[in-house]
Structures are given as structure tokens and as C-alpha cells.
Amino acid sequence: MPDHAGTLSVLIPVYNEEKYVGEIITRVLALGPVVKELVIVDDGSKDRTAEVVQARADGEPKILFHKSPKNGGKTAAIRKALELATGDVLIVQDADLEYDPAEIPDVIAPILAGQADVVFGSRFLVRKAARVHYFSHYLANSFLTFLSNCLTNRNMTDIETGYKAFRKEVIQPLKLTSKGFGMEVEITAMVCKTKARTYEVPISYYGRAYDEGKKIGFWDGVAALWYIGFYNLIQPLTGSGRAYKNTVNESLARTAAAVGH
């Protein structure tokens, strides 16, 4: 069996998560040797989040910590994390305990097995543990996923999932240009324009209520509608969109040739 030690970079954007970020760090480190690094980007937190992370980083060589001077949104934080990450496989891990790091091995398994280039952890593919929560969020997510599928011709079940894993060749060439939570739509649209083999696996979801710190809201959903149109119909035709597609496809072809696929 191949040795995957030091393969994974876990990208963790944080904003005002002093209550949970320490636990997230502990759970990710518990995954063991496969984790090369935790790339934690503090997005201008106003609480003690940065202090908590820095205290853990001082005694843990696997933690790479960057503190942004002001809040720029999740996309900005992930954009910075992508610049810093050095692993062969990258996964996004939110810091709010809605997604359990213990399931990361399940999400990245198709990539490590050489079957996939991208894996989405779906909250709806097969129902695992899922907190019963807002019906309005379920309807919005279902509609956004349906609309995205119409434009990508893919049969995704959950484009807004927080668990997305990638081979570095697929995600690092993508220069994210959306704002806020727009990266979920942007990444889905742009990846689907490439030849990346994309899989979904079922995951659990322990969603928070707004009084528990949930941040995504109505206007994020409205913005997602614009992003679905823009990143599916316009961005792929621009110079940067074509360059991304060509870069990824060429890299995937070289890798496939090297391993004899």
C-alpha cells in the first residue's frame, strides 16, 4: 500500500472562532502522519482567535499560521491559504465544527487511490449524521446545486459543501476572484470546465444555528446566483479562465501519462 505520509495540506479559514478553533486543530492533528500541514488563515478576527491559533502554532511545526490585517471573507482567506500550501492533496476545513475532521480520510480516499482529482463531501448523497435545521437553507442549496448542474452538465448533489478536496495540480492554478462565500460556486464551475475526475462521498453535517455563530445568510445566496452565471458562462471565456483550463488539463495529462493511466 502506498505511503501517503506528509501528503495532505488542510486549509483552515478562521474568523471569530476562538471557541472552536482549538478543538479543530486538535482533531486535524489527530489524523496523524498523512497531514503535512495545517494552513490556518485568520481573516481579521476581532476576538481571541489569532491568539489561540498562535499559541498552538508556537509548539507545533505542522501549523502554518497567517493573520490577515482585515476581514476579506472566506474566499480571500482560502486564496491566501492556497498560496502557502505545499501538500500534494489539499482540503478545506471550516473552523466551526460543522464538519468533522475525522471524516477527512473518507473524503480524500478516492484521490489517494488514484481514482479522483477532486472530491466533494456531500451532505445529501447518502444521509449520514445530519443536524435537523433550516428548511430554507436546504431549499436554497438544492436550487443552487440544480442551477449549477444545468450549466456544468454534472450531477452534483451539494455544490455548497464545505468539504472540497483537490490534487494540487487542479486547485492551485485557480486564481480565485469571487468574494465572501462565492468560492464554493467559483471552484465548482471552473473545475467542471477541466478534465479533472470529480467524485462525491457522503459526509456528516453538524450545522450551527445563527445564535451559535453561523455566518452565511440570505444575501450570500443571492450573490451565489450571480456567481453561478458569471463563472459558468463568462469567466471560462476570459484569458484567465482559458489559461486555468489549459494549465490543469495539461498537468492532468502529464500525470496520467507518468502513471500509465
C-alpha positions in Angstrom: 0.0 0.0 0.0 1.4 3.4 -0.9 2.8 5.6 1.9 0.8 8.8 2.0 2.6 10.4 4.9 3.0 14.1 4.5 0.6 14.3 1.6 -2.2 16.5 2.9 -2.5 20.2 3.4 -5.6 21.2 5.5 -6.7 24.8 4.7 -8.5 26.3 7.6 -10.0 29.8 7.2 -11.0 31.3 10.6 -13.0 34.4 11.6 -14.1 34.9 15.2 -13.8 31.2 16.1 -12.0 31.4 19.4 -14.5 28.9 20.9 -13.9 26.2 18.4 -10.6 26.7 16.6 -8.5 24.9 19.3 -10.7 21.8 19.0 -10.5 21.8 15.2 -6.7 21.9 15.4 -6.6 19.0 17.8 -8.9 16.9 15.6 -7.0 17.6 12.4 -3.6 16.8 14.1 -5.2 13.5 15.3 -5.3 12.3 11.7 -1.7 11.5 12.0 1.2 11.3 9.5 -0.9 11.9 6.4 -1.2 15.5 7.5 1.7 17.5 6.2 0.5 20.9 7.4 -2.4 22.9 8.7 -2.5 26.2 6.8 -4.6 28.5 9.1 -5.5 31.9 7.8 -7.1 34.3 10.3 -9.4 36.6 8.4 -9.1 39.7 10.6 -10.8 38.2 13.7 -12.0 40.6 16.4 -11.9 38.1 19.2 -9.1 36.0 20.6 -9.0 33.6 17.6 -5.5 34.7 16.5 -4.1 34.3 20.0 -5.5 30.8 20.3 -4.0 29.7 17.0 -0.6 31.4 17.6 -0.3 29.6 20.9 -0.8 26.3 19.2 1.4 27.2 16.3 4.3 28.1 18.6 4.6 24.5 19.7 3.5 22.6 16.6 5.7 22.6 13.4 2.8 21.4 11.3 0.9 24.6 11.8 1.5 27.4 9.3 -0.4 30.5 10.5 -1.1 33.7 8.6 -3.0 36.6 10.1 -4.7 39.0 7.7 -4.9 42.6 8.8 -8.6 42.9 7.9 -11.7 40.8 7.2 -11.8 39.9 3.5 -14.2 37.0 3.5 -13.8 33.2 3.2 -12.6 33.4 -0.4 -9.8 35.8 0.4 -8.7 33.6 3.3 -8.6 30.5 1.1 -6.8 32.4 -1.7 -4.0 33.1 0.8 -4.0 29.5 2.1 -3.6 28.2 -1.5 -0.6 30.4 -1.9 1.0 29.0 1.2 0.1 25.3 0.9 2.7 22.8 -0.1 0.9 19.4 0.1 0.1 17.2 -2.9 -3.6 17.0 -1.7 -5.5 20.0 -0.3 -8.7 20.1 1.5 -10.7 23.0 3.0 -11.7 22.6 6.7 -14.1 25.1 8.3 -13.2 26.0 11.8 -16.7 25.9 13.3 -17.2 22.1 13.9 -20.0 21.8 11.3 -17.7 19.3 9.5 -15.9 16.6 11.5 -12.2 16.2 10.6 -12.4 12.5 11.4 -14.2 12.1 8.1 -11.3 13.7 6.1 -9.8 10.3 5.3 -13.1 9.3 3.7 -13.1 12.5 1.6 -9.6 12.2 0.3 -9.6 8.4 -0.2 -10.6 8.5 -3.9 -7.7 10.9 -4.6 -5.1 8.8 -2.7 -6.4 5.7 -4.5 -5.7 7.5 -7.9 -9.3 7.4 -8.9 -10.2 11.1 -8.5 -8.6 14.6 -8.9 -11.4 16.4 -7.0 -13.7 15.1 -4.3 -16.8 16.9 -2.8 -18.1 15.7 0.6 -21.9 15.7 0.1 -24.3 16.2 2.9 -27.1 14.8 0.7 -25.6 12.0 -1.3 -26.4 9.4 1.4 -27.7 10.6 4.7 -25.2 10.2 7.5 -25.4 12.1 10.8 -27.0 15.5 10.0 -28.5 18.0 12.4 -32.1 18.8 11.6 -32.0 22.5 10.7 -33.3 25.3 8.4 -35.6 24.1 5.6 -34.9 27.4 3.8 -31.2 26.6 3.6 -32.0 23.1 2.2 -34.2 24.6 -0.5 -31.6 27.3 -1.3 -28.8 24.8 -1.6 -30.9 22.4 -3.7 -31.8 25.2 -6.1 -28.3 26.5 -6.4 -27.0 22.9 -7.0 -29.7 22.3 -9.6 -28.9 25.6 -11.4 -25.2 24.8 -11.3 -25.7 21.3 -12.7 -27.8 22.8 -15.6 -24.8 24.8 -16.6 -22.0 22.4 -15.9 -23.8 19.2 -17.1 -22.7 17.4 -13.9 -24.9 15.5 -11.5 -23.6 17.1 -8.2 -25.8 16.8 -5.1 -24.1 19.5 -2.9 -22.0 22.3 -4.5 -22.1 24.4 -1.4 -20.5 21.8 0.8 -17.6 23.0 2.9 -15.6 19.8 2.3 -13.8 20.0 -1.0 -10.5 18.2 -1.6 -8.2 18.5 -4.6 -5.0 17.4 -6.1 -2.7 20.4 -6.0 -2.5 20.5 -9.8 -6.2 21.2 -10.0 -6.7 23.9 -7.3 -3.5 25.9 -7.0 -3.6 27.3 -10.6 -7.1 28.7 -9.9 -6.8 32.4 -9.0 -10.0 32.9 -7.0 -11.7 36.2 -7.8 -15.1 35.9 -6.0 -15.9 37.4 -2.7 -17.4 36.2 0.6 -18.6 32.6 0.3 -18.5 32.8 -3.5 -15.6 30.4 -3.7 -17.9 27.4 -3.5 -19.6 28.3 -6.8 -16.5 29.6 -8.4 -14.5 26.4 -7.7 -17.3 24.1 -8.8 -17.8 26.0 -12.1 -14.2 26.3 -13.0 -13.2 22.7 -12.1 -16.1 21.4 -14.2 -14.6 23.1 -17.2 -11.5 20.9 -16.9 -10.9 17.2 -17.3 -10.5 16.7 -13.6 -12.1 13.5 -12.4 -14.6 14.6 -9.8 -16.3 12.4 -7.2 -18.7 12.9 -4.3 -18.6 11.0 -1.0 -21.2 11.1 1.8 -20.3 13.1 4.9 -22.0 14.1 8.2 -23.0 17.6 8.9 -23.4 19.2 12.3 -24.8 22.6 11.3 -24.9 25.6 13.6 -27.8 27.9 14.3 -27.3 31.7 13.8 -27.2 32.2 17.6 -24.3 29.7 17.7 -22.3 31.7 15.2 -23.5 30.6 11.8 -22.3 33.3 9.3 -23.8 32.6 5.8 -27.1 34.5 5.2 -29.7 35.5 2.6 -27.5 37.9 0.6 -24.8 35.2 0.3 -27.5 33.1 -1.5 -28.4 36.0 -3.8 -24.7 36.5 -4.6 -24.4 32.8 -5.4 -27.0 33.2 -8.2 -24.8 35.8 -9.9 -21.7 33.8 -9.4 -23.2 30.7 -11.0 -24.0 32.7 -14.1 -20.7 34.5 -14.2 -18.3 31.6 -13.5 -20.1 29.2 -15.8 -20.9 31.5 -18.8 -18.4 34.4 -18.7 -15.2 33.6 -16.7 -14.3 30.5 -18.8 -14.2 32.6 -21.9 -11.7 35.1 -20.5 -7.9 34.8 -20.8 -7.5 33.8 -17.2 -10.3 31.2 -17.5 -8.8 29.6 -20.6 -5.4 29.7 -19.0 -6.6 27.9 -16.0 -8.4 25.2 -18.1 -5.4 24.6 -20.3 -2.9 24.5 -17.3 -5.0 22.0 -15.4 -5.7 19.8 -18.4 -2.0 19.7 -19.4 -0.9 18.9 -15.9 -3.5 16.1 -15.6 -2.4 14.7 -19.0 1.3 14.6 -17.9 0.4 12.9 -14.6 -1.8 10.3 -16.3 1.0 9.5 -18.8 3.5 9.2 -15.9 1.4 6.7 -14.0 0.2 4.9 -17.2 -3.5 5.8 -16.9 
